[in-house]
C-alpha cells in the first residue's frame, strides 16, 4: 500500500467515489465531471490542503484529504472502494497522512462526521474522540501520541 498526492489522472475515480458515497457527506448532491474539475483547479491553489490517493499495486482504492481550517488540521473526503474496505488499508493510510501533516505543522487534528455515517466508529478505532456534537454531526479530535 502507498499513498501519494492526487493528480489530474485521479479525477475520474474521485468523481465516481464522491457520487457513489454522497449519503456520507454534508453535501449530498450529485456532482458533474465539470464540477470535479473545477474543484481540482481550486484545490491546486490552496496551500496546506492535501488530498491523497491510496494505492494497492498501483491501483487507486481510496482517498483522503486534510487541510488547515481555523488553525486545525481538518480531515475530509475519506473514501474507499467497497471491495477494499475492512482490510485495514485506510487505517494505515490515515496514520501515514497524520505523520505527514505532523511534520508540516503540529496543531490539533479534527474531523466532522455525520451521525448517520458508519465512519464515526472507524475514527474512534483510530484514536479520535468525540469532543462536541451538533444536531447532525459529531466533531472528533485525534488523541494519538507520537505524531
N, C-alpha and C positions, 0 to 999 in steps of 0.2 A: 504494500500500500504506500502511496505517495500523495502529498498534497502540493499543489502549485497554484500560483495566482491564475485567475481565469484570463482567457484571451478571446478574441473575436470568434474563433472557431468553436467556442463552447456555447455560443448564444442559442443554437437550436436546442441543445439539451436543457439549458436553463429555462428557456421559454416553455418547453414541454413540461418539465418538472413543476414549474410555478403553476401552470394551468391545471395539471393533474392533482395538485395538492392545495388548491386555492382555499378549501374549507379550513385549513390550518393557519391561515394568515388573516391579519386585521383587514386588509383589502381583499375581498373575495371575488372581485371581478375578473373575468377572463381578459387576458392581455393579448394584444396582437403582436405579430413579429416586429412591426414598426415601433410599437411601444417598448419592446425589449431592446431594440437597437438604440432608441432614444435613451433608455435607462443606462445602457452601457457607455454611451457617449458622455453622459453626465457623470457617471461613476469614475471614469478615467480622469476627470478634472478634480476630483476630491482627494485632498491629502488625508492621510490617516483613515482610509476606508479600503479594506482589503477583502476581496471575495476569492475564496479558494475552491478549486476543483479537487475532489477526492478521486484518485485513480487506483484501479486494480489492474495489473497487467496492461497498463497504458490506456485503459478504457475508463471513461468518466462514469462513476457510480453514484456521485453525490456532490453536494457543495455546501459551503457555509461562509457567512460573511461576518465581519467585525469592523466597527467604526467607532470613532470618538464622537460622543454626544454629551454635552453638559459635563465635560471633564471625567467621563467614564467610558470604558470600552463597552459597546453595545453589540451583542451578538444578534444576527438577523439572517433570514433566508436559509435556514438549515433544512436541507432536503436530501433524501436518499432514494435510489431506485428500490422498488419493493423487493426485488429478488436479492438485494444485498442487505436488507435490513436485518437487525437482530444477530449480526455476526461480530459486533464489537468494532467494526471498521470506523464508524462515525465517532465513537468514544475515543479511539486512538487519534483520529484526525482532530477532534476537539482539543485534546491535550497538546498536540503539535501546534495548533493555531494559538492556544493560550501561551505556550512557551515563546512563540514568535512575538506576540504583542507585548509580553512582559519584558522582553529585551528592548523593545521600542519605547515603551513608557509604562511605568508602574503606577497604575491608577485602578480603581475598582472595576471589576468585570461583571456586567449585568446582562440580563435578558428579560424581555417581556413576552409572556406566552398566554395565549387564550386559555381560559379554564377548560374549554372543551377539547384541547389539544393533548393527546396522549404523551407528547414530548415533555410535559411537566415532570413526569416520573423519571424520564431519561436524564433530565437535568439534575434532579435530586441525586440520582445514582452517580453523577459526575461532579459531586462536591458543590452543588448550588443549593442554597436555601431560600425559601420564600421570605422576603423582607417586607413586602407590602402587597396589597391587592386592591384592585378596583372592581367595579361591577362585572366586567367581562374577562379580566386577565389577572395573572399573578406576575409580580416583579420579583425576580430571583437574583441573588448575588453570589458570585463564586467565593467559596470559603477555603479553597485548596491551599495547601502550603507548598513552598518551594518553587514557586514560579518566578 
